């Protein structure tokens, strides 16, 4: 199997998706501590959820802009730009489900 080499923007795109997933996991885990004696843990995890998810939105949009300005072919730009925008796209899909239901 060939060694896969990612450049800086491609690594950032994958890290942004990882940050978004970590934020969503923190939000899920925080629900278990809401009415528990470790309520401070609930507040910490919930705030971490907001910070990580909003950070991934902003970084995803910025990274997609940086990818579009690089000298790649259009398929590579489209692929890594859409990977960078996955947190934003998933949020839009969630909002659409809430509005339509």
Buried (B, 14 or more C-beta within 10 A) or exposed (E): EEEEEEEEBBEBBEEBBEBBBBBBEBBEBBEEBEEEEEEEBBEBBBEBBEEBBEBBBEBBBEBBEBBBEBEBEEEEBEBBBEBBBBBBEBBEEEEEEEEEE
